[in-house]
Amino acid sequence: MNICSTTRPPYVEIAVDARLSDRRATLTYKVPEQYADAIDVGQLVWVPLRKDLALGIVVEWTQPPGHDFYRVRELRAPVEPAFRLSETQWRLATWIAEETLCSLFEAASPMLPPGVASRAVEYLELLRAPNEAEREQLTPMQRKLVERLEQNQSMTLAAARTALDSSLTTIIPALEGRGLIQRVARVRHRRAPRPDEVEVVRLVDGANPPPERAFRQLEAYEWLVPRLRARPDGILPLATALRAEQVSGRPVLEALVERGAIAIEKRAAPPPDPPERRFVQLTAEQTVVWREITAGIAANPAQGFLLHGVTGSGKTEIYFRLIAEVLERGQSAILLVPEIALAGQVVERATARFGEQALVIHSALDDRTRYDNWTLARTGAPVVVVGPRSALFAPLPDVGVIIVDEEHETAYKQETPPRYHARTVARRLSELHQAALILGSATPDVESTYQAVQGRWTTLRLTERVGQRTVDQYGNVGPMAIPLPEIELLDMRSELRTGNSALFSRRLTDLMAGRLANGEQTILFLNRRGMSTFIQCRSCGAVAECPFCDIPLVYHRAGERLICHRCGYRIQPVSRCPECGSDSIGYFGTGTQRVERETQQLFPGARVLRWDQDALRGGVSHEDLLARVQRHDVDIVVGTQMIGRGLDLASVTLVGVVNADTYLHLPDFRAAERTFQMLVQVAGRAGRRAAGGQVVIQTYSPNHYALISAATHTYEQFYREEIAFRAKHGHPPFKRLVRFLVRDRDNDAAERRATDFANEIEEFILAHDRIQGAVDLLGPAPAFAVRVRGLYGWQILLRGDAAPRVAGALRIPPGWIVDVDPVSLL
């Protein structure tokens, strides 16, 4: 259809991938006649922007732009392969743009085809061959380019420039003007790598099993035989075998090879195991929860549930049953995990359960695999998409359920534009699809629980751990309930008074020695992020706090100051405790390397593994470290947050928290909540297979409600204390926050910029009577991480229900980061 024959004007407003002074601004472009039928609202297109080519999304058709009519440039072409946001995606993108105060293109960017920005290649295509008269009018260089394209029909712009040894700056526009050629940008993905050869295990025909005295070999052999015989190809990846609890390490398998019982050889990677079709019997609690979910969804397909289940209570089985029902109805499902590297076990279980219907989507996949999975999701075939927060934006036409596992995790907050929270976007997406939403956690976010108390969610509880299956006296097979681990709070002030200034209490040391003697595993956990330290009295436990904000002051070596990172209050460091007069002032911040070193000195024969970011460098992965722990190649694991969640380690019976106070006293109103959550989560790693798990929490603040609640497994007690604290100080969920952050190479310049902008905000508030009293202006103050990559940071906070509305109305100077509803003020 010719565009002139339609009622639509030949101009469009486009949201461009570029920084503009106004985030809501769009640019006007003319639609070339040959693309009239290929362009519509939501279409992804290439447009000229200054001297470059930029991506853009068509927002609307528009009239000619008045006096600038002759300066309007033509859009280049639709993106190939063609992509257009669906109505649901378009509505979600516009909502995200207003919710997070970003541009429309930034809001839509997570929904675009993978690699579209980084893999774009510009091509030249021949539209038609010139007739003889036209050919005579061409310049020699124009004629050469046309002849090249007559031979190839299309070629990349780079190849054309190389072939003709010319930049073609004037040649291409001239030929475009004659209607002979066109420029098209296509997304070109890297080829998927060849399937690597992997080591596999196979049985040797006619071999005898190992004797009973070689019990480890016999255990591994008896585990291997039925699985290898059940597979059509008769082989199993060696890595899969080594992850099994019954296979205690590669030396055991190599011993079986020497006996001639099995063979280990290299082959092309075998296909994955078929999906599990086994029936899993639910516990009584799981049955009640399952019935409530199905009844709730029957009454309201977009019902929201907060599934509060203790660690190991079987939340994943509830997720999988719900996903299976959705797939049977012909709909798709989304299962979010906080971080793909820490959720490998969930991903493995989903793949085993749903086979090829399970699609893993995340940024670490190779280009081709990621694009293929994205394309398959777009076809409408029923699938379950598993991945971190970006999996929310898979192009699924019909979603039946969205599940956010470990919904309390801060990893669900995007730290670059668009700065959305996956939990909030999941709620909006469930409304658009009329899909059920399940938020699951052993330690729900305080704001999620508050919403449930207010009636927005339906709360479901699982209070018992699910253990191994047993047979009762009547022959019935069912899961056995396992008690939660025993948790002890160790007062390190008492240790100091009795002469023990070491890193470990006597109690923890004795328990570690006992676990080593019994061949059991221990986790030593550091609840820290490695930033600036806080100051605490080691005699009485008092922490230096801001008198106005009730949050800890942070020690800054530069300038020798204690600073409040909320209001800017500052004092000189104290040499004596103002509470008890003691000079036992501690500057806290212990690293994993020190814990590892002292553990090895204390237990020279122990196999100690440090599991932190440093340990993951040099090609070592989470999976590698996890396999070592599961094979029992390790006695003691030393680590930070990454070992405190999501891991199901059968032989870990002791968890020691080296110092629970390090996050507790950071200057963030969520510090108590983060401490409680992390302690409960890491405690959940102990005793997951049988009773008898123990947890020791070392602290100088044994009377803090977050620690007492964690030690007694009483979330309700913690919630009551925390919500009262939030209400007293006007923290979320009672008031909303917007954080403005600016960085500059010069600290004084950063402070001046922050002061000037704070003055502008104050003037704006004073000029609008309706918002006075509805929003508080806090700061400017130094950012907690004052200097990052050579840049000094200063921040401003807006607090109040009107804060997002005020922030959206401000003219924000260039260079400022705006974060609506930040999950952390550090």
Secondary structure, DSSP 8 states (H G I E B T S, - for coil): --GGGSSS-SEEEEEESS--SSTT--EEEE--GGGGGG--TTBEEEEEETTEEEEEEEEEEE---GGGGGG--B--EE-BS--B--HHHHHHHHHHHHHHT--HHHHHGGGS-TTTTTSEEEEEEE-----HHHHHHS-HHHHHHHHHHHHHSEEEHHHHHHHHTS--TTHHHHHHHTTSEEEEEEE---------EEEEEEE-TT-----TTSHHHHHHHHHHHHHHHHSTT-EEEHHHHHHSTT---HHHHHHHHHHTSEEEEEEE---------------HHHHHHHHHHHHHHHH-TT-EEEEEE-TTS-HHHHHHHHHHHHHHTT-EEEEE-S-GGG-HHHHHHHHHHHGGGEEE--TTS-HHHHHHHHHHHHTT---EEEESGGGGGS--S-EEEEEEETTT-GGGB-SSSS--BHHHHHHHHHHHHT-EEEEEESS--HHHHHHHHTTSSEEEEE-SEEEEEEE-TTS-EEEEEE---EEEEEEHHHHHHTT--SSS-HHHHHHHHHHHHHT-EEEEE----S---EEEETTT--B-B-TTT-SB-EEETTTTEEE-TTT--EE---SS-TTT----EEEE---HHHHHHHHHHH-TTS-EEEESTGGG-SS--HHHHHHHHHTT--SEEEESGGGSSS---TTEEEEEES-THHHHTSS-TTHHHHHHHHHHHHHTTSSSSSS--EEEEEES-TT-HHHHHHHTT-HHHHHHHHHHHHHHHT-TTSS-EEEEEEEESSHHHHHHHHHHHHHHHHHHHHT-GGGBTTBEEEEEEEEEEEEETTEEEEEEEEESTTHHHHHHHS---TT-EEEES-S---
